[in-house]
């Protein structure tokens, strides 16, 4: 696969085409707004079931409804990440934002009268989730290696767009069924225009002349890509799973009202969002492997405690917020590690594959939780499965991932020499 770079690609000057921090702010804003759109159905799932406007929905029906947008948001990242390597974030951010407006308006103006229509439009709502694969290579190109963990971590805080949805969707929907969707569509349109006018790709950005299929295949052949996929499927997948399913879980397990459940989910999201840049910063200072190991250990403990459905106001809240912090920091640490062991021209493509794994990691758990609850009338085994998966990720991180990362760094150092 052929690539080309220009001198200065590792550390663009502030005056050469734009400020790195301004570009970071614009990318983070775009990520947050597209994630807001991506998560619009999550808070409404329990509300639709409670009000019966879509018929007699089961827990499994709600699980499928809130999980479907994750599919395109996950698999679409593979293509979008590779396209970003070729065309740059300055083109891809406005393009993804405009494309997301279509399903947002379709849901707001038409699809809410039918469960089947919501499933179809929710599928395309997942386009908003592909913004992540645009932002990582875009931000990565603007910052030198020793600051990429922090920069990509700050960008990753844009996943807090799900908190916007959690806090606003239910009250806006009660004021008018179309209101949250119309507001989101207008904001996305304004951002798309601003992104086109303000954003610039980094001077000397590494590019590639290979075809889309060649880039995807080449990146998929890297052993480190699949290891990062697994780690991110657990870390970010766990975050996505909770962010889309937590309102339904709290409603069923603890009897909370939809608005209260959505607000508590927003608290979970805020903690995860704040800890994502912290995970990147700690990775720059102490190494991503150590940070990841600590994060997965916390998830093992938190999921084990939560599996017993403890009292929510004390033990349960601490367990879920602890997992939120660990999943957020672990997500940031994963991409700090990717930035350290991946060639700049491959970052978008690798990000697409890893991001897809993270999204799919968030798609499966809500379905499992809904299925397990339907068969056992309990969430215990679903949460214990999370604890076991995190334990496997912990063991993999300190053994296989550590050795693979060391080999990759050595190969890059030899190639540079």
C-alpha positions as CSV (number, residue, x, y, z in Angstrom):
1,X,0.0,0.0,0.0
2,X,1.6,3.3,-1.1
3,X,1.5,6.3,1.1
4,X,2.8,9.8,0.9
5,X,3.6,12.4,3.6
6,X,5.1,15.8,3.7
7,X,7.6,17.2,6.2
8,X,6.0,18.4,9.4
9,X,3.2,15.9,9.4
10,X,3.9,14.9,12.9
11,X,3.5,18.3,14.4
12,X,1.8,20.9,12.3
13,X,2.5,24.5,13.1
14,X,-0.4,26.5,14.6
15,X,-0.4,28.9,11.8
16,X,0.0,26.4,8.9
17,X,-3.7,25.9,7.8
18,X,-5.3,26.4,11.2
19,X,-4.9,25.9,15.0
20,X,-4.6,22.3,16.1
21,X,-6.8,23.1,19.1
22,X,-9.4,24.8,17.0
23,X,-9.6,21.7,14.8
24,X,-9.8,19.5,17.8
25,X,-12.7,21.5,19.2
26,X,-14.6,21.4,15.9
27,X,-14.0,17.6,15.5
28,X,-15.1,17.0,19.1
29,X,-18.2,19.1,18.6
30,X,-19.0,17.2,15.4
31,X,-18.6,13.9,17.1
32,X,-20.9,15.0,20.0
33,X,-23.6,16.2,17.8
34,X,-23.6,13.1,15.6
35,X,-23.6,10.9,18.6
36,X,-26.6,12.9,20.0
37,X,-28.5,11.9,16.8
38,X,-27.2,8.4,17.1
39,X,-28.7,8.0,20.6
40,X,-32.1,9.6,20.0
41,X,-34.1,6.4,20.2
42,X,-32.4,5.1,23.4
43,X,-34.4,7.2,25.9
44,X,-37.6,6.7,24.0
45,X,-37.6,2.9,24.1
46,X,-39.0,2.5,27.6
47,X,-41.4,5.4,27.0
48,X,-42.8,3.6,23.9
49,X,-43.3,0.5,25.9
50,X,-44.9,2.3,28.8
51,X,-47.4,4.2,26.7
52,X,-48.2,1.4,24.4
53,X,-48.2,3.6,21.3
54,X,-46.4,0.9,19.2
55,X,-48.4,-2.0,20.6
56,X,-47.5,-4.4,23.3
57,X,-43.7,-4.3,23.2
58,X,-41.6,-6.9,25.1
59,X,-38.3,-6.2,26.7
60,X,-36.6,-7.9,23.7
61,X,-38.5,-5.6,21.4
62,X,-37.2,-2.5,23.2
63,X,-33.6,-4.0,23.3
64,X,-33.7,-4.5,19.5
65,X,-35.1,-1.0,18.9
66,X,-32.4,0.8,20.9
67,X,-29.6,-1.4,19.6
68,X,-30.3,-1.3,15.8
69,X,-28.7,2.2,15.2
70,X,-25.5,0.7,16.5
71,X,-25.2,-1.6,13.4
72,X,-24.6,1.0,10.8
73,X,-22.7,3.2,13.2
74,X,-20.4,0.2,13.7
75,X,-20.0,-1.5,10.4
76,X,-20.1,1.9,8.6
77,X,-17.0,3.0,10.4
78,X,-14.9,0.5,8.4
79,X,-15.8,2.3,5.1
80,X,-15.8,5.8,6.6
81,X,-12.5,5.4,8.3
82,X,-10.8,4.2,5.0
83,X,-12.5,7.1,3.1
84,X,-11.1,9.6,5.7
85,X,-7.6,8.3,5.1
86,X,-8.1,9.2,1.5
87,X,-10.3,12.4,1.5
88,X,-9.7,13.9,5.0
89,X,-11.9,14.9,7.8
90,X,-12.6,18.3,6.3
91,X,-14.8,16.6,3.7
92,X,-16.1,13.7,5.7
93,X,-17.3,15.5,8.8
94,X,-19.9,17.7,6.9
95,X,-20.8,14.7,4.7
96,X,-21.6,12.4,7.6
97,X,-23.5,15.2,9.4
98,X,-25.7,15.9,6.4
99,X,-26.4,12.2,5.8
100,X,-27.5,11.8,9.4
101,X,-30.1,14.5,9.1
102,X,-32.2,12.3,6.7
103,X,-33.0,9.5,9.2
104,X,-33.4,12.0,12.0
105,X,-36.1,13.9,10.1
106,X,-37.7,10.6,8.9
107,X,-38.1,9.4,12.5
108,X,-39.4,12.8,13.7
109,X,-41.9,13.4,10.9
110,X,-43.1,9.9,9.9
111,X,-41.7,6.7,11.6
112,X,-43.0,7.0,15.2
113,X,-46.4,5.4,14.4
114,X,-44.9,2.1,13.5
115,X,-42.4,-0.2,15.2
116,X,-41.2,-1.6,11.8
117,X,-40.7,1.9,10.5
118,X,-38.6,2.8,13.6
119,X,-36.4,-0.3,13.1
120,X,-35.7,0.7,9.4
121,X,-35.1,4.4,10.1
122,X,-33.1,3.5,13.3
123,X,-30.8,1.4,11.1
124,X,-29.9,4.4,9.0
125,X,-29.7,6.6,12.1
126,X,-26.5,4.7,12.8
127,X,-24.8,6.9,10.2
128,X,-24.2,9.4,12.9
129,X,-22.1,6.8,14.8
130,X,-19.5,6.7,11.9
131,X,-18.4,10.2,12.8
132,X,-16.0,8.6,15.3
133,X,-13.9,7.0,12.4
134,X,-13.6,10.5,10.8
135,X,-12.4,12.3,13.9
136,X,-9.6,10.0,15.2
137,X,-7.4,10.2,12.0
138,X,-8.2,13.8,11.6
139,X,-7.1,14.7,15.2
140,X,-4.2,12.3,15.1
141,X,-2.7,14.1,12.1
142,X,-2.8,17.5,13.9
143,X,-0.8,16.5,17.0
144,X,2.7,15.1,17.6
145,X,3.0,11.5,18.9
146,X,3.7,12.5,22.6
147,X,0.4,14.4,22.7
148,X,-1.9,12.2,20.7
149,X,-3.2,10.2,23.6
150,X,-4.6,13.4,25.3
151,X,-5.8,14.9,22.0
152,X,-7.6,11.7,20.9
153,X,-9.0,11.3,24.4
154,X,-10.4,14.8,24.3
155,X,-12.0,14.1,21.0
156,X,-13.4,10.9,22.4
157,X,-15.2,12.9,25.0
158,X,-17.6,13.8,22.2
159,X,-19.3,10.5,23.0
160,X,-21.0,12.7,25.6
161,X,-23.5,13.5,22.8
162,X,-25.4,10.6,24.2
163,X,-25.9,12.6,27.4
164,X,-27.5,15.4,25.4
165,X,-30.0,12.8,24.1
166,X,-30.5,11.3,27.6
167,X,-31.3,14.7,29.2
168,X,-33.4,16.3,26.5
169,X,-35.2,13.7,24.4
170,X,-37.9,12.6,26.8
171,X,-39.0,16.1,28.0
172,X,-38.8,17.5,24.4
173,X,-40.8,14.5,23.1
174,X,-43.5,15.0,25.7
175,X,-43.7,18.7,24.6
176,X,-44.0,17.6,20.9
177,X,-43.2,14.2,19.3
178,X,-41.3,15.8,16.5
179,X,-39.4,18.4,18.6
180,X,-36.2,16.5,19.6
181,X,-35.7,15.4,16.0
182,X,-36.3,18.8,14.4
183,X,-33.9,20.5,16.9
184,X,-31.2,17.9,16.3
185,X,-31.6,18.1,12.5
186,X,-31.2,21.9,12.6
187,X,-28.2,21.8,14.8
188,X,-26.5,19.2,12.5
189,X,-27.2,21.4,9.5
190,X,-25.6,24.4,11.2
191,X,-22.6,22.3,12.2
192,X,-22.1,20.9,8.7
193,X,-21.9,24.4,7.3
194,X,-19.5,25.6,10.1
195,X,-17.3,22.5,9.6
196,X,-17.0,23.1,5.9
197,X,-15.9,26.7,6.5
198,X,-13.7,26.3,9.5
199,X,-12.1,22.8,9.4
200,X,-8.8,22.1,7.6
201,X,-6.9,18.9,7.2
202,X,-3.4,18.9,8.8
203,X,-0.6,20.1,6.6
204,X,1.5,17.1,5.5
205,X,-1.3,14.7,6.4
206,X,-0.3,11.2,5.4
207,X,-2.4,10.0,2.5
208,X,-2.7,6.8,0.4
209,X,-3.3,6.0,-3.2
210,X,-4.5,2.4,-2.6
211,X,-8.1,1.5,-3.3
212,X,-10.7,1.2,-0.6
213,X,-10.7,-2.6,-0.7
214,X,-6.9,-2.7,-0.6
215,X,-6.8,-0.5,2.4
216,X,-9.4,-2.4,4.4
217,X,-7.7,-5.8,3.6
218,X,-4.2,-4.4,4.4
219,X,-5.3,-3.0,7.7
220,X,-7.3,-6.2,8.6
221,X,-4.1,-8.2,8.1
222,X,-2.3,-6.5,11.0
223,X,-2.3,-8.6,14.2
224,X,-2.5,-5.5,16.4
225,X,-5.7,-4.4,14.6
226,X,-7.6,-7.4,15.9
227,X,-6.2,-7.2,19.4
228,X,-7.3,-3.5,19.5
229,X,-10.7,-4.6,18.2
230,X,-11.2,-6.9,21.1
231,X,-10.1,-4.4,23.7
232,X,-12.3,-1.7,22.3
233,X,-15.2,-4.1,21.9
234,X,-15.1,-4.6,25.7
235,X,-14.3,-1.0,26.7
236,X,-16.3,1.2,24.3
237,X,-18.8,-1.6,23.6
238,X,-19.5,-1.8,27.3
239,X,-20.1,2.0,27.3
240,X,-22.4,1.9,24.3
241,X,-24.3,-1.0,25.7
242,X,-25.0,0.8,29.0
243,X,-25.7,4.1,27.3
244,X,-28.4,2.6,25.1
245,X,-29.8,0.0,27.5
246,X,-29.4,1.5,31.0
247,X,-32.7,3.4,30.9
248,X,-34.6,0.1,30.1
249,X,-32.5,-1.8,32.7
250,X,-33.2,0.8,35.5
251,X,-36.9,0.9,34.5
252,X,-37.3,-2.8,34.8
253,X,-34.8,-3.7,37.6
254,X,-35.5,-0.8,39.9
255,X,-38.9,0.5,38.8
256,X,-37.7,4.0,37.9
257,X,-39.8,6.4,35.8
258,X,-38.5,6.9,32.2
259,X,-37.3,10.4,32.9
260,X,-35.5,9.5,36.1
261,X,-33.9,6.5,34.3
262,X,-32.7,8.7,31.5
263,X,-31.2,11.2,33.9
264,X,-29.3,8.5,35.7
265,X,-28.0,7.2,32.4
266,X,-26.8,10.7,31.6
267,X,-24.8,10.7,34.8
268,X,-23.2,7.4,33.7
269,X,-22.4,9.0,30.3
270,X,-20.9,12.2,31.9
271,X,-18.5,10.2,34.1
272,X,-17.4,8.1,31.1
273,X,-17.0,11.1,28.9
274,X,-14.8,13.0,31.5
275,X,-12.7,9.9,32.0
276,X,-11.9,9.3,28.4
277,X,-9.4,12.1,28.0
278,X,-8.0,11.2,31.4
279,X,-7.4,7.7,30.0
280,X,-5.5,9.2,27.0
281,X,-3.5,11.5,29.3
282,X,-2.6,8.7,31.7
283,X,-1.5,6.6,28.7
284,X,0.8,9.3,27.5
285,X,2.4,9.4,30.9
286,X,2.4,5.8,32.2
287,X,1.7,3.6,29.2
288,X,-1.6,2.5,27.7
289,X,-1.1,-1.2,28.7
290,X,-1.1,-0.3,32.4
291,X,-4.1,2.0,32.1
292,X,-6.1,-0.7,30.2
293,X,-5.3,-3.3,32.8
294,X,-6.5,-1.1,35.6
295,X,-9.7,-0.2,33.8
296,X,-10.6,-3.8,33.0
297,X,-10.0,-4.8,36.6
298,X,-12.4,-2.1,37.8
299,X,-15.1,-3.4,35.3
300,X,-14.7,-7.0,36.7
301,X,-15.4,-5.8,40.2
302,X,-18.2,-3.4,39.3
303,X,-20.1,-5.9,37.1
304,X,-19.8,-8.6,39.7
305,X,-21.3,-6.2,42.3
306,X,-24.1,-5.0,40.0
307,X,-25.0,-8.6,39.1
308,X,-26.6,-9.0,42.6
309,X,-28.9,-6.0,41.9
310,X,-27.8,-4.1,45.1
311,X,-29.6,-1.1,46.5
312,X,-29.3,1.5,43.8
313,X,-28.8,4.7,45.9
314,X,-25.5,3.5,47.4
315,X,-23.8,0.3,46.3
316,X,-25.4,0.1,42.9
317,X,-24.7,3.7,42.0
318,X,-21.0,3.3,43.0
319,X,-20.7,0.1,40.9
320,X,-22.2,1.6,37.8
321,X,-20.3,4.9,38.1
322,X,-17.1,3.0,38.7
323,X,-17.7,1.0,35.5
324,X,-18.5,4.2,33.7
325,X,-15.1,5.7,34.7
326,X,-13.2,2.6,33.8
327,X,-15.0,2.1,30.4
328,X,-14.4,5.7,29.5
329,X,-10.7,5.7,30.5
330,X,-10.2,2.3,28.8
331,X,-11.7,3.6,25.5
332,X,-9.3,6.6,25.6
333,X,-6.3,4.3,26.4
334,X,-7.2,2.0,23.5
335,X,-6.8,4.7,21.0
336,X,-3.8,6.1,22.7
337,X,-2.2,2.7,22.0
338,X,-3.4,2.7,18.4
339,X,-1.8,6.1,17.9
340,X,1.5,4.7,19.3
341,X,1.7,1.5,17.2
342,X,0.0,2.4,13.9
343,X,1.5,4.1,10.8
344,X,-0.2,7.6,10.4
345,X,-1.5,6.7,6.9
346,X,-3.3,3.7,8.4
347,X,-4.9,5.3,11.4
348,X,-8.2,6.0,9.7
349,X,-8.5,2.5,8.4
350,X,-7.5,0.8,11.6
351,X,-9.8,3.2,13.5
352,X,-12.7,2.1,11.3
353,X,-12.1,-1.6,12.0
354,X,-11.6,-1.0,15.7
355,X,-14.5,1.4,15.9
356,X,-16.7,-1.1,14.2
357,X,-15.7,-3.7,16.8
358,X,-16.5,-1.3,19.6
359,X,-19.9,-0.5,18.2
360,X,-20.8,-4.2,17.6
361,X,-19.5,-4.8,21.2
362,X,-22.3,-2.4,22.2
363,X,-24.9,-4.0,20.0
364,X,-24.7,-7.5,21.4
365,X,-25.0,-7.0,25.2
366,X,-28.5,-5.3,25.1
367,X,-29.8,-8.2,23.1
368,X,-28.3,-10.7,25.5
369,X,-29.6,-8.7,28.5
370,X,-33.1,-8.6,27.1
371,X,-33.0,-12.3,26.2
372,X,-31.5,-13.4,29.6
373,X,-34.1,-11.3,31.5
374,X,-36.9,-12.8,29.4
375,X,-35.8,-16.3,30.3
376,X,-34.7,-15.9,33.9
377,X,-36.5,-12.7,35.1
378,X,-33.1,-11.5,36.3
379,X,-30.1,-9.5,34.9
380,X,-27.6,-11.4,37.0
381,X,-26.2,-13.7,34.4
382,X,-26.0,-10.9,31.8
383,X,-23.8,-8.8,34.2
384,X,-21.7,-11.8,35.2
385,X,-21.0,-12.4,31.5
386,X,-19.7,-8.8,31.4
387,X,-17.4,-9.5,34.4
388,X,-16.0,-12.6,32.8
389,X,-15.4,-10.8,29.5
390,X,-13.6,-8.0,31.2
391,X,-11.4,-10.5,33.1
392,X,-10.5,-12.1,29.7
393,X,-9.6,-8.6,28.3
394,X,-7.5,-7.9,31.4
395,X,-5.5,-11.2,30.9
396,X,-5.1,-10.5,27.2
397,X,-3.9,-7.0,27.8
398,X,-1.1,-7.9,30.1
399,X,0.1,-10.9,28.0
400,X,-0.7,-11.0,24.2
401,X,-1.3,-7.3,23.7
402,X,1.8,-6.2,25.6
403,X,4.0,-8.5,23.5
404,X,2.3,-7.5,20.2
405,X,2.7,-3.8,21.0
406,X,6.4,-4.3,21.8
407,X,7.0,-6.1,18.5
408,X,5.1,-3.4,16.5
409,X,7.1,-0.6,18.1
410,X,10.4,-2.4,17.4
411,X,9.4,-2.9,13.7
412,X,8.5,0.8,13.4
413,X,11.8,1.8,15.0
414,X,13.7,-0.5,12.6
415,X,11.9,0.9,9.6
416,X,12.6,4.5,10.7
417,X,16.3,3.7,11.1
